[in-house]
Amino acid sequence: MCLCGINYWAVIVSGLIAYGMGAIWYTVLFGKLWKKEVGMTSDSVSKSVMMKTMIGSLLLMLFMCFGLAIFIQGHKDTQIDALTGLYIGLATGVFFNAASMGINYLYQLKSFKLWLIDSLYQILYLGIAGLILGVWK
């Protein structure tokens, strides 16, 4: 497998956008509900732990976007454009991330609301990352 066709700038930009979307998703849009569903309070997490978590999540988002770029690159017989990248990203989010999270959440007895919040974010950011990777070859 050759990684020479991957646009690393597109991977970085899509990872940073995914990270920024997460900041909005888990604070402004669903922050209170998400904290309630996971049982988190403002006092329960120290700043140093939160900083490690944020850095780790950024690195993992970059890693996921890199993986998505590899997956998109593997479709050499298909004309890759914005719509194809969006489709591949959304399909990855739905069929792999959301389904895998659903299995884990069932065994961990986590709520359906929490699964919706977390999996919809994964689907959305992977779709947008796929769109970016499809456009910016």
N, C-alpha and C positions, 0 to 999 in steps of 0.2 A: 504494500500500500504506500503510495507516494503522497506525502503531505505538502508537496511543493505547490499545489494549486490553491492552497488555502490563503485567503486574504487575512492576515493576522491583525491588521488594523480594524477590519470589520468585526473580527472576534472580540477585540478589546472594546470597541464602541458598543457592540450589542451587549456585552457583559456589563459595561458601565450603565447603559440604559436600563437593563434588567435590575440592577442594584438600585438605581434611582426610583424605578417603579415600585420596588419593594418598600423603599422608604415611605413613599406616598401611600401605598396599599396598607401597610401595617401601622401607620400613624393616623393619617387624615381620614382615610376611607373606612378601615375596619379595626383600627387600633384598640378601641375600648372593648368591642365585642371579642376580638381575638384574645386580648389579655384575660378577659373573663373566662373564655372557653379553655384556655390553657392553665388557668388558675394563677396567673402572674399578677403581682402588684408592683407598683413603682419602687417599693422598698425591698422587694425580694431579689433584685438583681443589682450587683455592684457595678460601678462604672468600668472597672477593669475587666470584668467578665463580659460586659456588653461590648467593650471595644474588641476583645478577642473574637466574640461572636460575629461582629460586623465585618472584621477583616477576613475571618474564615468564610463567611457567606459570600463576600466579594470574590475571593479566590475560587470558591466552588462554582459560582455563577460563570466566571470566566472559563472554568474547566468544562462546564456544561455547554457553553456556547462554542467552545472548541470542538467538543464531541458532535454537536449539531452541524458544525461546518464540515466535519469529516463525513457525516451521514449525508449531507446535501451534495458534497463532492462525489459521493459514490453513485449518484444518479446521472452518470455521464451520457446515457442514452436519451435523457430527457432535457429539453430546453429549460434551463434554470433561469427563472425571472422572479420578480417580487411575489407574484401569486403562487408560484410553485414553492418558493421558500416559506411563505406564510402557511401554505397547506402542510408542508413537511413539519414545520415547527408546531402547528396546532395538533397534528396527528401524534407527534411525539409526546406532547403535553397530555393529551387525552388518553392514548393507549398505553403509555409507559408510566409517566409520572403520576397522573391522577389515579390510575388503576393500582399502581404499586402502593401509593399512599393510602388508598382505600383499604387494601389488604392489611397494612400495618395498623391503621386506625381501628379496624374491626377488632383485631386481637388486643390492642391497647385500650379498648373500650372508650375511645375518644368520640366526641359528638359529630353528628352529621354536619352541623354548622361549621365546626372547625375544619372538617374535610373540605367543605365547599370553599371556605375562605382560602385555605392553603392551595388546594388543587386549581381553583380558578386563577389564582395568581400565577402558578406554574404554567398553565395553558396559555394565558395571555402573554407572559413574557417570552415564552418559547416561540409563540406565533410571531411576535414582533422581532425577536432575534432572527428567526427564519426569514422574515421579510427583508431585514437588513442584509443578511448573508446572501440572499437570493439576488438582491439588487447590486450589491457592492462586491463584485467578483474580483 
